Amino acid sequence: MHPDDWHSTADLDAFLARAGDFLRSRPDLHTVLLTVTEGLRTRGLQAYGSQAPYFGLLEEGGEVTGAYFRTPPYRLYLTPLNDAQADSLARHLSGRPLPGVSAEAGTAAVLAGAWERHTGVTAVPHQRLRLYRLDTLTEPEPVPRGRPRIAGKGDRELLVRWFGEFVRDTGEDGNDTVRAEAWADARLAFDGVVLWETADGTPVSMAGLTPLVAGQIRVAPVYTPAPLRGRGYAGAATAEVSRLARERGADEVLLFTDLANPTSNALYQRIGYRPTADFAVYDFQGQSSS
């Protein structure tokens, strides 16, 4: 396989015209590519930052068999690939600076190794994730006192603050106010956050969801401030937002968990989520994020 089999473009419409059917063929494994490209299509190419995103696809025998995107300064994200495809992608991209990669676990590992060979940069494991798909929704027991509600414009400041805290909890830069504000505004635009509040109306947890694309909705993020954890709030919010996703027409309701957090993995399985695939994130040390 030759790296010239990969085609890069900054034209989102052209990318989706060629890769759209391929992405929709596995809406679970391609959930991030589907939701991010939908966000770029509906909110503009600067939806995830001021730098221009770029996209790529692999064509073999006239068919698309792989795809990727990057919204700088964030990591490369790609569909599952075999070893030869991942190696050819590393050669294809070796002239570009990359801060890291996020993908299905086997693909991410092979791409990271190939990147080291082709660039001399060290790839360091950053995070292991598991993708879950909702089966039969089950209310977590016991249900905490309180009630769910859709977040509104009056909750914007709270959502911005909580999103920043969530990002810091995941080991990323949680001080990016512009990113947090953009996330909150995007979710508020389509009623995309459920808050769980106590009986006196105090919000104590949130669960977001992505727009419906290709029959799938992904729950993201789920966050409860540290002092309020362990009381069932996150489970209640997640169950409610999962129900809402089904009501909005999702054939597949998905979510990612950090495998380093056994509590959240056990919680989502009690609610009715079942493992689908493992993913991994690698950082490329010494690479520019631009």
MARBA-278438 format. One record per atom (N, C-alpha, C): residue in one letter; x, y negated, z negated. Coordinates in steps of 0.2 Angstrom, whole numbers, padded with zeros to 4 digits, always signed. Layout:
BEGIN
AXYZ ...
//
This chain:
BEGIN
M+0004+0006+0000 M+0000+0000+0000 M+0004-0006+0000 H+0002-0011+0004 H+0006-0017+0005 H+0003-0023+0001 P+0007-0027-0002 P+0004-0033-0005 P+0000-0038-0001 D+0001-0037+0006 D-0003-0041+0010 D-0010-0039+0011 D-0011-0033+0008 D-0018-0030+0008 D-0023-0035+0004 W-0019-0038-0001 W-0023-0043-0005 W-0024-0050-0002 H-0029-0053-0003 H-0031-0059+0000 H-0033-0064-0005 S-0029-0070-0006 S-0031-0075-0011 S-0034-0081-0008 T-0039-0084-0012 T-0042-0090-0009 T-0044-0094-0015 A-0045-0101-0014 A-0047-0105-0019 A-0055-0107-0017 D-0058-0104-0012 D-0064-0105-0010 D-0069-0100-0013 L-0073-0102-0018 L-0077-0097-0022 L-0082-0094-0018 D-0085-0098-0014 D-0091-0096-0009 D-0088-0090-0005 A-0082-0091-0002 A-0079-0086+0003 A-0078-0080-0001 F-0075-0081-0007 F-0074-0075-0011 F-0080-0071-0013 L-0085-0074-0015 L-0091-0071-0017 L-0095-0068-0010 A-0094-0071-0005 A-0097-0068+0001 A-0094-0061+0003 R-0087-0061+0002 R-0084-0055+0004 R-0084-0050-0002 A-0083-0052-0008 A-0083-0047-0014 A-0089-0046-0018 G-0094-0050-0016 G-0100-0050-0021 G-0104-0043-0021 D-0104-0039-0016 D-0107-0033-0016 D-0103-0028-0020 F-0097-0029-0019 F-0092-0024-0023 F-0093-0026-0031 L-0093-0032-0033 L-0094-0034-0040 L-0100-0031-0042 R-0106-0032-0038 R-0112-0030-0041 R-0113-0022-0041 S-0108-0019-0038 S-0109-0011-0038 S-0107-0008-0045 R-0104-0012-0049 R-0103-0010-0056 R-0103-0016-0061 P-0109-0018-0062 P-0110-0024-0066 P-0108-0023-0073 D-0107-0017-0075 D-0104-0016-0082 D-0097-0017-0082 L-0093-0014-0078 L-0086-0015-0078 L-0084-0021-0075 H-0088-0024-0071 H-0086-0031-0068 H-0090-0037-0071 T-0092-0036-0077 T-0096-0041-0081 T-0093-0048-0081 V-0087-0048-0083 V-0083-0054-0084 V-0082-0058-0077 L-0081-0054-0072 L-0080-0057-0065 L-0087-0060-0063 L-0092-0056-0064 L-0099-0059-0062 L-0101-0065-0066 T-0100-0065-0073 T-0102-0070-0077 T-0098-0077-0076 V-0091-0076-0075 V-0087-0082-0074 V-0088-0085-0067 T-0088-0081-0062 T-0090-0084-0056 T-0096-0087-0055 E-0101-0084-0059 E-0108-0087-0059 E-0107-0094-0062 G-0104-0094-0068 G-0103-0101-0071 G-0099-0106-0067 L-0094-0104-0063 L-0091-0108-0058 L-0096-0110-0053 R-0100-0106-0050 R-0104-0108-0045 R-0110-0113-0047 T-0112-0112-0053 T-0118-0116-0055 T-0116-0122-0059 R-0110-0122-0062 R-0107-0128-0066 R-0102-0132-0063 G-0099-0129-0058 G-0093-0132-0054 G-0087-0129-0056 L-0082-0130-0052 L-0075-0126-0052 L-0071-0129-0058 Q-0073-0134-0062 Q-0070-0136-0068 Q-0073-0134-0074 A-0078-0129-0073 A-0082-0127-0079 A-0077-0124-0084 Y-0072-0121-0083 Y-0067-0118-0088 Y-0061-0121-0089 G-0060-0127-0086 G-0054-0131-0087 G-0053-0136-0081 S-0048-0140-0081 S-0047-0145-0076 S-0043-0143-0070 Q-0039-0137-0071 Q-0035-0134-0066 Q-0040-0130-0061 A-0038-0130-0055 A-0042-0126-0050 A-0042-0119-0051 P-0047-0115-0051 P-0047-0108-0051 P-0045-0105-0044 Y-0043-0099-0044 Y-0041-0095-0038 Y-0044-0088-0039 F-0045-0085-0033 F-0048-0078-0033 F-0044-0074-0028 G-0045-0067-0028 G-0042-0063-0024 G-0046-0056-0023 L-0045-0053-0017 L-0048-0047-0016 L-0044-0042-0012 L-0045-0036-0013 L-0041-0030-0010 L-0046-0027-0005 E-0044-0027+0001 E-0048-0023+0007 E-0044-0017+0009 E-0047-0012+0009 E-0044-0005+0012 E-0050-0002+0016 G-0048-0001+0022 G-0052+0002+0027 G-0058-0002+0028 G-0058-0009+0028 G-0063-0013+0029 G-0068-0014+0023 E-0066-0011+0017 E-0070-0011+0011 E-0066-0015+0006 V-0070-0019+0002 V-0067-0022-0004 V-0066-0016-0010 T-0060-0015-0012 T-0059-0010-0017 T-0056-0013-0024 G-0055-0020-0024 G-0052-0023-0030 G-0053-0030-0030 A-0053-0034-0035 A-0054-0041-0035 A-0051-0044-0042 Y-0049-0050-0042 Y-0047-0054-0047 Y-0049-0061-0047 F-0048-0064-0053 F-0049-0072-0053 F-0044-0074-0059 R-0043-0081-0058 R-0039-0084-0064 R-0042-0091-0064 T-0043-0093-0070 T-0045-0100-0072 T-0040-0103-0076 P-0035-0106-0073 P-0029-0108-0077 P-0032-0113-0083 P-0029-0113-0089 P-0023-0110-0091 P-0023-0103-0093 Y-0029-0100-0092 Y-0031-0093-0095 Y-0028-0087-0091 R-0028-0081-0094 R-0025-0076-0091 R-0028-0073-0084 L-0025-0069-0081 L-0028-0066-0075 L-0033-0061-0077 Y-0038-0060-0073 Y-0043-0055-0075 Y-0045-0051-0069 L-0045-0045-0069 L-0046-0041-0063 L-0050-0035-0064 T-0053-0032-0059 T-0057-0026-0059 T-0052-0020-0060 P-0055-0014-0062 P-0051-0008-0063 P-0048-0006-0056 L-0041-0004-0057 L-0037-0002-0051 L-0033+0004-0052 N-0031+0008-0047 N-0027+0013-0048 N-0020+0011-0048 D-0015+0015-0049 D-0008+0013-0050 D-0005+0009-0044 A-0006+0012-0038 A-0004+0009-0032 A-0007+0002-0031 Q-0013+0002-0032 Q-0016-0005-0031 Q-0014-0010-0036 A-0013-0008-0042 A-0010-0013-0047 A-0003-0015-0046 D+0001-0010-0043 D+0008-0012-0042 D+0008-0017-0036 S+0004-0016-0031 S+0004-0020-0025 S+0001-0027-0027 L-0003-0027-0032 L-0006-0034-0034 L+0000-0038-0038 A+0004-0034-0042 A+0009-0037-0045 A+0014-0040-0040 R+0016-0037-0035 R+0020-0039-0030 R+0017-0045-0026 H+0010-0045-0025 H+0006-0050-0022 H+0007-0057-0026 L+0006-0056-0032 L+0006-0062-0036 L+0013-0064-0039 S+0018-0061-0038 S+0024-0062-0041 S+0027-0069-0040 G+0025-0072-0035 G+0027-0079-0035 G+0023-0084-0039 R+0018-0082-0042 R+0014-0087-0046 R+0016-0086-0054 P+0015-0091-0058 P+0016-0090-0065 P+0010-0087-0068 L+0010-0082-0072 L+0005-0080-0075 L+0006-0079-0083 P+0001-0081-0087 P+0003-0081-0094 P+0001-0074-0097 G-0003-0070-0093 G-0005-0063-0096 G-0010-0060-0091 V-0013-0054-0093 V-0018-0051-0090 V-0023-0048-0094 S-0029-0048-0092 S-0035-0044-0096 S-0039-0040-0091 A-0039-0034-0093 A-0043-0029-0088 A-0044-0022-0092 E-0047-0018-0088 E-0048-0011-0091 E-0042-0008-0093 A-0041-0005-0099 A-0035-0003-0102 A-0030+0000-0098 G-0031+0005-0094 G-0026+0008-0090 G-0024+0003-0084 T-0028-0001-0081 T-0026-0005-0076 T-0022-0011-0079 A-0024-0013-0085 A-0020-0019-0088 A-0013-0016-0090 A-0012-0010-0092 A-0005-0007-0094 A-0001-0006-0088 V-0004-0004-0082 V+0000-0003-0076 V+0002-0010-0073 L-0003-0014-0073 L-0001-0021-0071 L+0004-0024-0075 A+0004-0024-0081 A+0009-0026-0086 A+0016-0023-0084 G+0016-0017-0083 G+0022-0014-0082 G+0025-0016-0075 A+0021-0016-0070 A+0023-0018-0064 A+0025-0026-0064 W+0022-0030-0068 W+0024-0037-0068 W+0031-0037-0071 E+0033-0033-0076 E+0039-0033-0079 E+0044-0031-0074 R+0043-0026-0070 R+0048-0024-0064 R+0049-0029-0059 H+0044-0032-0057 H+0044-0037-0051 H+0046-0044-0053 T+0046-0046-0060 T+0047-0053-0062 T+0053-0053-0067 G+0054-0047-0071 G+0058-0048-0076 G+0056-0051-0083 V+0049-0052-0082 V+0046-0055-0088 V+0043-0050-0093 T+0044-0051-0099 T+0041-0046-0104 T+0034-0046-0105 A+0031-0040-0105 A+0023-0040-0106 A+0022-0037-0113 V+0018-0041-0117 V+0017-0039-0124 V+0010-0038-0125 P+0008-0032-0128 P+0001-0031-0130 P-0002-0036-0135 H-0008-0039-0133 H-0011-0044-0137 H-0017-0042-0140 Q-0021-0038-0137 Q-0028-0036-0140 Q-0030-0030-0136 R-0034-0026-0140 R-0037-0020-0137 R-0045-0021-0138 L-0049-0020-0133 L-0056-0021-0133 L-0060-0015-0131 R-0066-0015-0133 R-0070-0009-0131 R-0077-0013-0128 L-0079-0010-0122 L-0085-0013-0119 L-0091-0008-0121 Y-0096-0011-0124 Y-0102-0007-0126 Y-0108-0008-0121 R-0112-0004-0120 R-0119-0004-0117 R-0124-0003-0122 L-0130-0007-0122 L-0135-0006-0126 L-0139+0000-0124 D-0141+0005-0128 D-0145+0011-0127 D-0152+0009-0130 T-0154+0012-0135 T-0160+0011-0139 T-0159+0006-0144 L-0162+0000-0144 L-0161-0005-0149 L-0164-0003-0156 T-0160-0003-0161 T-0162-0002-0167 T-0161-0007-0172 E-0166-0009-0176 E-0165-0015-0181 E-0160-0012-0186 P-0155-0017-0188 P-0150-0015-0193 P-0154-0015-0200 E-0152-0011-0204 E-0156-0010-0211 E-0150-0011-0216 P-0152-0015-0221 P-0158-0019-0222 P-0158-0026-0218 V-0163-0028-0216 V-0164-0035-0212 V-0163-0040-0218 P-0158-0045-0217 P-0158-0050-0222 P-0164-0055-0222 R-0165-0058-0227 R-0170-0063-0228 R-0169-0069-0223 G-0174-0071-0220 G-0173-0077-0215 G-0176-0075-0208 R-0174-0079-0203 R-0177-0078-0197 R-0173-0080-0191 P-0174-0078-0185 P-0170-0080-0179 P-0173-0086-0176 R-0170-0090-0173 R-0172-0095-0168 R-0167-0097-0163 I-0170-0100-0157 I-0166-0102-0152 I-0162-0108-0154 A-0156-0109-0153 A-0152-0115-0154 A-0155-0121-0149 G-0155-0127-0152 G-0157-0132-0148 G-0152-0138-0148 K-0154-0143-0145 K-0149-0149-0144 K-0146-0151-0151 G-0151-0151-0156 G-0149-0154-0162 G-0144-0149-0166 D-0142-0143-0163 D-0137-0139-0166 D-0131-0139-0162 R-0130-0144-0157 R-0124-0144-0153 R-0118-0145-0157 E-0117-0149-0162 E-0111-0150-0166 E-0110-0144-0170 L-0115-0140-0173 L-0114-0134-0176 L-0111-0129-0171 L-0113-0128-0165 L-0111-0123-0160 L-0104-0125-0158 V-0102-0131-0157 V-0095-0133-0155 V-0090-0131-0161 R-0092-0132-0167 R-0088-0131-0173 R-0087-0123-0174 W-0093-0119-0173 W-0092-0112-0174 W-0089-0109-0168 F-0090-0111-0162 F-0086-0108-0157 F-0078-0109-0158 G-0076-0115-0160 G-0069-0116-0161 G-0067-0111-0167 E-0071-0110-0172 E-0069-0106-0177 E-0068-0099-0174 F-0073-0097-0170 F-0073-0090-0167 F-0067-0089-0163 V-0065-0094-0159 V-0059-0093-0155 V-0053-0093-0159 R-0052-0096-0164 R-0046-0096-0169 R-0046-0089-0172 D-0052-0086-0174 D-0052-0079-0176 D-0049-0074-0172 T-0050-0075-0165 T-0048-0071-0160 T-0041-0072-0158 G-0037-0076-0162 G-0030-0077-0160 G-0028-0082-0155 E-0034-0086-0152 E-0032-0090-0147 E-0032-0098-0150 D-0032-0102-0145 D-0031-0109-0147 D-0038-0112-0149 G-0040-0113-0155 G-0047-0115-0157 G-0047-0123-0157 N-0042-0126-0156 N-0042-0133-0156 N-0044-0137-0150 D-0046-0133-0145 D-0048-0136-0138 D-0056-0138-0139 T-0056-0144-0141 T-0063-0147-0141 T-0067-0147-0135 V-0063-0149-0130 V-0067-0150-0123 V-0070-0143-0121 R-0066-0137-0122 R-0068-0131-0121 R-0074-0129-0125 A-0074-0131-0131 A-0080-0129-0136 A-0086-0133-0134 E-0085-0139-0132 E-0091-0143-0130 E-0094-0141-0124 A-0090-0139-0119 A-0092-0136-0113 A-0096-0130-0114 W-0093-0125-0118 W-0097-0119-0120 W-0104-0121-0123 A-0104-0125-0128 A-0110-0127-0131 A-0115-0129-0126 D-0113-0134-0122 D-0118-0137-0117 D-0120-0132-0112 A-0116-0128-0110 A-0118-0123-0105 A-0123-0118-0108 R-0122-0116-0114 R-0127-0111-0118 R-0133-0115-0119 L-0133-0121-0121 L-0139-0124-0123 L-0144-0126-0117 A-0140-0126-0111 A-0144-0127-0105 A-0149-0122-0103 F-0148-0116-0105 F-0152-0110-0104 F-0154-0106-0110 D-0155-0110-0116 D-0157-0106-0122 D-0152-0100-0123 G-0146-0101-0123 G-0141-0095-0123 G-0138-0094-0130 V-0141-0096-0135 V-0138-0095-0142 V-0144-0094-0147 V-0144-0088-0150 V-0149-0087-0156 V-0145-0088-0162 L-0148-0092-0167 L-0146-0093-0174 L-0150-0089-0178 W-0147-0086-0183 W-0150-0083-0189 W-0150-0088-0195 E-0156-0090-0197 E-0156-0095-0203 E-0159-0092-0209 T-0157-0094-0215 T-0160-0092-0221 T-0167-0095-0222 A-0170-0092-0227 A-0177-0094-0228 A-0178-0102-0229 D-0173-0105-0231 D-0173-0113-0232 D-0171-0116-0225 G-0170-0113-0220 G-0168-0116-0213 G-0161-0117-0212 T-0156-0114-0216 T-0149-0115-0215 T-0146-0110-0210 P-0143-0112-0205 P-0140-0107-0200 P-0134-0104-0203 V-0134-0097-0203 V-0128-0094-0206 V-0125-0089-0201 S-0127-0088-0195 S-0124-0084-0190 S-0127-0086-0183 M-0122-0084-0178 M-0125-0086-0171 M-0123-0080-0167 A-0127-0079-0161 A-0125-0074-0156 A-0127-0077-0150 G-0123-0077-0145 G-0124-0080-0138 G-0125-0075-0133 L-0127-0077-0127 L-0128-0072-0122 L-0127-0076-0115 T-0124-0072-0110 T-0123-0075-0104 T-0129-0075-0100 P-0129-0079-0094 P-0135-0079-0090 P-0136-0072-0086 L-0142-0070-0084 L-0143-0064-0080 L-0140-0064-0074 V-0135-0060-0072 V-0132-0059-0066 V-0131-0052-0064 A-0133-0050-0058 A-0133-0043-0056 A-0136-0038-0061 G-0141-0040-0064 G-0145-0036-0068 G-0142-0035-0075 Q-0136-0039-0077 Q-0133-0038-0083 Q-0133-0044-0087 I-0133-0044-0093 I-0132-0050-0098 I-0127-0047-0103 R-0122-0051-0105 R-0117-0049-0110 R-0118-0054-0116 V-0118-0050-0122 V-0119-0054-0128 V-0112-0057-0130 A-0111-0063-0131 A-0105-0066-0132 A-0106-0074-0134 P-0103-0076-0139 P-0099-0072-0145 P-0104-0071-0150 V-0102-0067-0155 V-0106-0066-0161 V-0101-0069-0167 Y-0104-0073-0171 Y-0100-0077-0176 Y-0104-0078-0182 T-0100-0077-0188 T-0103-0079-0194 T-0097-0082-0198 P-0098-0088-0201 P-0092-0090-0205 P-0090-0086-0210 A-0083-0086-0212 A-0080-0081-0216 A-0084-0080-0223 P-0086-0086-0226 P-0089-0085-0233 P-0096-0082-0233 L-0099-0081-0227 L-0105-0078-0226 L-0106-0071-0224 R-0100-0068-0223 R-0100-0062-0220 R-0101-0056-0225 G-0103-0050-0222 G-0105-0045-0226 G-0112-0045-0229 R-0116-0049-0226 R-0123-0050-0229 R-0129-0048-0224 G-0126-0045-0218 G-0131-0043-0213 G-0133-0048-0208 Y-0130-0054-0208 Y-0133-0060-0204 Y-0131-0058-0196 A-0124-0056-0195 A-0122-0055-0188 A-0126-0049-0185 G-0128-0044-0189 G-0132-0038-0186 G-0139-0041-0184 A-0142-0045-0188 A-0148-0047-0187 A-0148-0052-0181 A-0143-0056-0180 A-0143-0061-0175 A-0142-0057-0168 T-0137-0052-0169 T-0136-0048-0163 T-0142-0044-0160 A-0145-0041-0165 A-0151-0037-0163 A-0156-0042-0160 E-0157-0048-0162 E-0162-0052-0159 E-0160-0055-0152 V-0153-0056-0151 V-0151-0059-0145 V-0151-0053-0140 S-0150-0047-0142 S-0150-0041-0138 S-0158-0040-0135 R-0162-0041-0140 R-0169-0040-0138 R-0171-0046-0133 L-0168-0052-0134 L-0170-0057-0129 L-0167-0056-0122 A-0161-0053-0122 A-0158-0051-0116 A-0162-0046-0112 R-0165-0041-0115 R-0170-0037-0112 R-0176-0040-0110 E-0178-0045-0114 E-0184-0049-0112 E-0183-0053-0105 R-0177-0055-0105 R-0175-0059-0099 R-0173-0055-0093 G-0174-0048-0093 G-0174-0044-0087 G-0168-0040-0086 A-0163-0040-0091 A-0157-0036-0091 A-0158-0029-0091 D-0155-0026-0085 D-0155-0018-0085 D-0150-0016-0090 E-0144-0020-0090 E-0139-0018-0094 E-0137-0024-0099 V-0137-0022-0105 V-0135-0027-0110 V-0128-0025-0113 L-0123-0029-0113 L-0116-0027-0114 L-0113-0032-0119 L-0108-0029-0122 L-0104-0033-0127 L-0097-0030-0128 F-0092-0035-0129 F-0085-0032-0131 F-0084-0033-0138 T-0080-0028-0141 T-0078-0029-0148 T-0070-0028-0148 D-0067-0031-0153 D-0060-0030-0154 D-0059-0024-0158 L-0055-0019-0155 L-0055-0012-0158 L-0051-0013-0165 A-0048-0019-0166 A-0045-0020-0173 A-0050-0021-0178 N-0056-0022-0177 N-0061-0024-0181 N-0066-0018-0182 P-0065-0013-0186 P-0069-0007-0187 P-0076-0009-0189 T-0077-0014-0193 T-0083-0016-0196 T-0088-0018-0190 S-0086-0022-0185 S-0090-0024-0180 S-0092-0018-0175 N-0087-0014-0174 N-0088-0008-0170 N-0093-0004-0173 A-0093-0003-0179 A-0098+0002-0182 A-0105-0002-0182 L-0105-0008-0183 L-0111-0012-0183 L-0115-0011-0177 Y-0111-0013-0171 Y-0115-0012-0165 Y-0117-0006-0163 Q-0114+0000-0165 Q-0116+0006-0164 Q-0122+0008-0168 R-0123+0005-0174 R-0129+0006-0178 R-0135+0003-0174 I-0134-0003-0171 I-0139-0006-0168 I-0141-0003-0161 G-0137+0001-0158 G-0139+0005-0152 G-0134+0004-0147 Y-0128+0001-0148 Y-0123+0001-0142 Y-0119+0007-0142 R-0117+0009-0136 R-0113+0015-0135 R-0107+0013-0131 P-0101+0016-0132 P-0095+0014-0129 P-0096+0016-0121 T-0093+0011-0117 T-0093+0012-0110 T-0086+0012-0107 A-0081+0008-0110 A-0074+0008-0107 A-0070+0004-0112 D-0063+0005-0112 D-0059+0001-0116 D-0055-0003-0111 F-0054-0009-0114 F-0050-0015-0110 F-0044-0017-0115 A-0039-0020-0111 A-0033-0022-0115 A-0031-0029-0112 V-0028-0033-0117 V-0025-0039-0115 V-0018-0039-0116 Y-0014-0042-0112 Y-0007-0042-0112 Y-0004-0050-0111 D+0001-0052-0115 D+0004-0058-0114 D+0010-0057-0110 F+0012-0062-0106 F+0018-0062-0102 F+0023-0067-0105 Q+0028-0065-0109 Q+0032-0070-0113 Q+0036-0074-0108 G+0037-0080-0109 G+0041-0084-0105 G+0038-0087-0099 Q+0032-0085-0097 Q+0028-0087-0091 Q+0024-0094-0093 S+0024-0098-0088 S+0020-0104-0089 S+0013-0103-0088 S+0009-0106-0091 S+0001-0105-0091 S-0002-0109-0085 S+0002-0113-0081 S-0001-0117-0076 S-0002-0113-0070 
//
